[in-house]
Amino acid sequence: MAYNGFAIDKYLDAEAVTKQLDELIKKPVYTIKKDKLEDYVTNYFDAKCAKSKEMITEARNIIPGGVQHNLAFNYPFPIVITKAEGAKLYDIDGNWYYDLLQAGGPTIIGSNDPVVRDAVIELLNTCGPSTGLFHEFEYKLAKKVSEMVPSVERFRMLGSGTEACMCALRIARLKTGKKNVLKMGGAYHGWSDQLAYGMRVPGTKSLMSKGVPDFVFKHTDEFFPNDLEDLERKLKRNQATGGTAAVYIEPVGPESGTRPVSKEFVRGCEMLAHKYGALLVCDEVVSGFRIAPGGAQAFYDIDPDLTIFGKIIAGGYPGAGGVGGHADCMAHLGAGLDSSGKKVEKAMCGGTMAATPISCVAGYYTLCEIEKRNACEVAGRMGDRLTQGLQELIKKYELPFVAFNQGSICHLDSVGTMHFCVDWSKPWTIPQVLKQTSIRQAEMEHMGAAYMAEGIVTLAGSRLYTSAAYTEEMIDDVLARFERVFENCGKME
């Protein structure tokens, strides 16, 4: 497939990438050399980020862990960002960085875009950020989403992706009359009790869900990514325990495609969900309006019953979540009536700060700019250039690292932390798996620190988002900085 407005030119070979990742976790860990890491800490973080260090040290006395957002953590300490512009971030000490975190993915047109910012400022000068009553941009944003994403006949704005995932499950249960939910193992569908299951690493079940009692997961289970037989086996089993209300997927694969899946698998999920009377819920918190104006579902050519939106729906501004879908499903969020006037049960859903004027204005203008600038394709081309360059550097320095991408969602896996899986049929292997993921997680953080010291902000040292604000010259400069890290990597001591 040529780009044609999509972020992806040629889809990756999911099976081949999986084999590379399988080999990666069998090999010794290669990471930034110990002496070079110490040099980065002393000569960059301690010497050039003193104000960040001082502020974070003080913040730890007030904020648990010192930061309010999981993405903000960085070894040896978080960096305090004071300015964002296009493809760059600036810290409190005056250092600047290439932004490959992109706020976790939503800033597809670049950070703090002036067109969107001007629209928000105009709103603040007139209406203010919130009134608690209806604003015209609630309609304009919903209409825009519906026009761009064919499966979304109706759209409801919420406050976060987590809220949208919760709401979708309530809709699914009312629509189908069934109880159970199946979600892709390793995928993240927010941090609500019932969906905080099988996160990060397939097979973990409730291991990563501290503070949530096991009985909450009575009707929740996971299926292994890229395994349609496993999905169907669990759909069949659920028939005896109340049926399956919803099958949740991240269309590019769990954790934004960290474990890639094939097109056939994605389409198979849709087919099997409907075969067993379940709704297909497509979580597009990251991929929505990034893979294509119509979302990843447009690229995979699927028609989900419900779609989850997150950060992008407010253009990176607060109030970033929503659920959309077929009219007969979304009727359960209306006045208790479907399109024919038939009474249906209404799902419990709320949020006094959902669909604020500020979030709807920001979201509407962001989506308009994505279309005007062909942002999905531009960012995807930058992602391809970055990934190809990383693959060449990996080969040059004979490192076991794996680089791949789904358009502008790029992955640089140096340790394979999230490629492990937990096999409950062999419980004696679980402690070793957890130990390995812990060791490799630490080295992933060390690599992230090295990238940061070279002026590159990543997501956990392993995920990289490009935006339409990047140019080829910028990407080449980014690659030169990665090379300075790679030439100082070796087998872990």
N, C-alpha and C positions, 0 to 999 in steps of 0.2 A: 504494500500500500504506500503510495506517495503521501507526503504530508497532507496536502489538501485541507489545511486548517487544523489538522490534528497535531498533537505534540509528537506523535510517533510516525516515523517513516517506515521502518521495518521492525516488526515485533520480535522480541528476543526469543531464543530457543529455551524455554523454561526447563526442559529436561537437561540440556547441556549445562546451563548455569547451576542447576541443582547438583549435578555431578561434580562440578568445580567446588561447590560449597561443601559437599560430602568429603572431598579430598582435603579441603582446608582444615576441617576439624580433626582430621586424623594426623595432621602434621604438627611438629613442634611450633610453639608460638614465636612469631617474629614480630618485633616491636621496636620502638625507638630505643637506641642504646642508652644504658643507664647514665653514662657520663654526659651524654648530650641532653638528656632530660634534665639532669641537675643544672646544666649550663642554661637551659631555657628558663628554669625556675629562678636561678640567681640573676641572670643578666637581662631577662625580659620581665617576668612577672614581679619579682621583688624590686628591680631597679626602675622599670618603666610603668608599672601599674600600682604604684604606692597608694594613690588615693582610693583605688578600688579595694585594695587589701584593707586599708584602714576602715572604710565604710562597711565592708562585709564583716569585719571583726566586730564592729559595734552592732551591726544588724543581728548577729547571732545571739545577742543578749535579749533580743525582743522577738525576732522571727525564728520559729523552729527551723534549724538548718541554715538560717541566714538568707534564704530566698523564698519567694512566694510561688514560684513556678518551677516545675520539674525540669524544664528545658534550660533553666538559667544556671544550673550547676556546671562548674568547670573545674578541673584539677589545675593548679593546687588551690585556687579559690575563684569564685565567680567574678566576672568582669562587669563593671557598672557602665551601662550604655546610656549616653545622654542625647544622641542624635542618630536618626536614621534617614537615609536619602538614597533613593534609587537602589543601586546594588551595593551600597556601602553602609557600614555602621561606625560610629565614633564613640570612644569611651571617655570617662571623666578625666582621664590623664592626658587626653589629646591624641591618643593613638587611633588609627583607623583600620578597618578590616573589610575584606570582601564578605558579604552576607550570603552564605549558603545554607543558613538556617531558615531564613524567610519566615520568621515567626511560627515555625512549624509547618509552613507550606502555603499560607493563604495569600501572600503578597506576590501574586503572579505578574502584576504589572510593575513591581518594584515597591520598595518601602516609602511610605509617606508621600504618595503621588500627589503632585500639586493640583491636578484637576479635581481629584476627590477631596483633597484638603480644602480647596476653595469653596466647594459645594457645602462641606460641613461647616465651615466658618460662616457662610451666609445663613445657614440654618440657625446656628448659635446666636447670630445677631438678630434673628427674628423670633423664631419659635422657642429656642432653647432645646436642651437635649431630650426632655421627656415631659409629657403632660398627663399621661395615663389615659388619654382619649385617642380617637382615630386620627391619623395623619395621612395626607394624600399619598405620601411615598410608601406607605404600607401596601397600597393597591399597586402603585407603579412597580415596586420591587417584585411583588408576587406575580404580576403579569409578565414581567421580564423573565423571571425564572421559568414560568410556564412556556413562554415563547422559545426559550433556548433549549429546554429539556423536554422532549416529546412525551415522556411518561408522566410528567408532572401536570396533571389537569387541575389540581388544587394545591395550594401551598400555605403552610402555617409557620410563621416565624416564632422562634423560641430563643432562649438565652444562651444555649451551648449545644455542642454535638452530643454531649452526655444526655441532656434533656431530650433531644430529638430521638436518640436511641431508645430511651425509656418510653416515650410517647408512641413510637412506632410499634412497640411490643403490645401496648394496650390496645391500639387499633387492631393489630393482627388477631388478638384473642377475641375481640368483639366481632370482627368480621368473619372469622372462621369457626368460632365456637370451640376452639381447641386450646390446649394448655401449654404444650412444650415448646421450647425454642432450641434450635440448633445453630451454633455459630462456628465459624472457621477457626480452628485451633491456632493460637498465636496472635489472632487479630485483636485489636483494641476497639471496643465499642463503648467507650466511656467508662466511668468509674462507679456507676450505680451498682447496688448490691447484686442484682440478679444477672447482670452481664459482665461482672468482673470475674470472669471464669476462663480458664485456658488462655491466659494472657502471655504475650511475649514469646513463650516457648510452647509449641504444641504438646498436649498431654499433661500440662501442669495442673489442670483442673483448678482446685482452690488454693494451690500452694502459694500463688502470688497475691492472694486476696486476704491478707491479714486484717482482722477486725470484722470479717463477714462470717457469720455462723453457717456451717455446712448445710443446714436445713433449707436455707434460702435457695440453694441450687437444686432443689428437688426436681424442678422441671427444666433445668438447663443442662445442655451437654455440648460437646465440641466434636467436630469431624476433622479429619486430617486434610490439610491443603493438598490439592491436586489428586485427591483420591475419591472418585465418584462412588466406588463400591462401598467405601466406609460411610459416606453420606447416605446412600440408599439403605444400607444395613440398619442405620440408626433411625431413619424415617420409618422403616418397617417395624422396628422394635417399639417405637413411640405409639404405633396404632393401638397397642394394648394398654396404654397408660394415658389416654386422653388426646392422642393425636398431636401433630405438630402445627403450631400456629404460624411460625415464621422460621425461615432460613436466612441467617444474616451472613453477608459476605463483604469483604473488601475486594472490589473487582480486580485490582492489580496484584492481590495477594496480601497476606497478613502483614501488619506493621508497614503499610505503604509499599508492599511488594518486596520486603526484605527476603521473603521466601516466595519467589515468583511462581505464577500459575499459568497454565496454557489457556488459550481462547476456548478450546474445547471443554475445559473444566468449567469455566465461567458459564458457558452456555448450558452445560450439563446441570449445573446447579439450578438454573431457571427451570429446566425441563423437569427435574426430579421434585423440586418444591411443588410445582403445580400438579404433578402426577399424584402426589400424596396430600393434596388439598391445603398446602401451606402457602403463605405469601412469601415472595422473594423480597428481602429488604437489602437494598444496595447502599452500603455505607460509603458515601463520596465526600467525607469530611476533607480529605486531602486531594483526591482525584477530581472532584467536581470542579468544572471550569478550568482545570489545569491540563488534563489529558485532551480535552476538547471542549468547545463551547457547550456541547450537550452532555458533558461529563464522560467518564470512562465507559458508561453504558452505551454511549453512541459509538464509541470505537469497537466495543465487543459485540454490538448489535443485539442487545438484550432489552427487554421491556419489564423492568422491575415493578412490582406492585407499589412499593414505597421506597423513597430515596431519602437518605440522611444527608443533611448539609451541615457544615460547621463554620470554621473560621472565615472562609472566603465569602460567605453570604452577607457579611457586613464589611467586606473589604479590609479586614484586619482590625476594624474598630470593635468596641465592646457590643455585646448582644449578638454573638455570632453562632447562631444555630437555627435549624429549621427542618421540618419534615414535609415532603411533598409526595404526590402519587395519584393513582387513579381515583376518579371522582367517587366511585362506590366505596372505596376504602376511606377516603378523607371525609366522607359524610359523617363518620363517627366523631369528628371534631367540630361539626357544625351545630346547628340548633336542634339536633336530634332527628333531622329529616334528611332523606336522600334526595337526589335530583328529581325523583318522581313524586316527592311529597310523602313517601312512606316513612313511618316512624322507625328510627333505629336507635340503639343504645348509644349514649354519648360517653366517650372516653374521658376520664379525669385528666385534665391538662390545664396548666395555668402558667403564671409568671408575670408579675407586675412590671418587670423591666424587659419583657420580650417585645420585640418590634417597636423599639423606641424610634422617634423621628431620626435621631443621629445615626442609628445602625441601618435604618432603611435607606436614608439618603446616601450613606457611604456605600452600601451594597449595590444600590441601583447604578450609581455612577461608575463603580468598579466594573460591573458587568458590561456596561456600555463601552467602557474603555477597552476591555478585553476583546470585544468584537471589533472595534475600530482599529485597534493596533495589531490584530491577528496575533494576540499575545501567546496563545497556546502553541502555535507553530514556532514563533520566534524563540520562546523559552525552550521548546523541544529541540530545536537546532543547536542551541547553546548546550543543552544537556548531552546531545550526541557528541559534540566537539569535546566537551569535558571528559566524558567517559572514554572516548577513543584515546585521548591524550593520557589518561590514567592507565589504560591498558598497555600503552606503549612504555610508560615509565615502569610499570610492574615487571614487564619483560626485560627491560634494560637493566634493572637492578636485581633480577632473578629472585623476586619476592613471591611468596605463595598467596598474596592478596588476590581478591576477586573484585572486579569492577564491572558493573552492568547498570542498565537504566531502562525505565519505562518513560520515555520522553524526558520531561524536565524533572522527574523524580530519579535521582542518581544514587547509587549505592557503592561504597568503597569498603568492602568487608576485609579487615585485616586479621581478624581472629575467629570469626564465625560464632560469636556468642549466642546469637539468636537462631542458629541453624541446628542446635541440639534439639532433641525431643525426649519426652519422658515416656517410658514404656512400663505401664503398670503390670504387665504380665511377667516382667522381670524386676520386681521391686528392689532386689539387691543392687541394681545398677543406678538407682535414683540418686543416692548420696554422691556418687562419683560425677554424675551429670551436673548436679547442683554445684559441686566443687569446681568443676571445669568452667561452668558459666561464670562463676564468681571470679576466678582467676583471670579469665579472658575479658570480663567486664572491666576490671582494673586496668588492663593493658589498652583496652579501647579508650578509656579515659586519658591514659598517658599519651596516646596518639592524638586525641582531640586537643590536648594541651600543646603538643608540638605544632599542630596546625594553627592554633590560636596565636602562638608566639610568632608564626610566620605570616600572620595577618589574614587568617581564614577562619571564619566562624562556621562550624558544622553542627549537625544534630548528633550529639553523642559520639562524634568522631567517626561516624559510619554512614550517615545519610546526608545527601547534598541536594538542595533544591535550587535550580536555576530560575531566573525570571526574565521577562522581556526587557528589563533594564540593562541586562548584560550585553556586551559587544564581543566580537571575536578577539579583539585585542585584550579585553579584560580576562577572558577565559584563558588565553595564552599566558598572561601574567599569573593567574591562579595556578596553572600547571607548573610554572617555574618555581613557585613557592612550595607546591607539593614535592617537587623534585628535591628541594633542599632538605625535606624531611626524609624522603625515601633513601637518600644517599647516606643517611645516618641511622638506618634500621638494620637490625640483625637478630639472630636467634636469642630468645630470652635467656638471660643468665640464670 
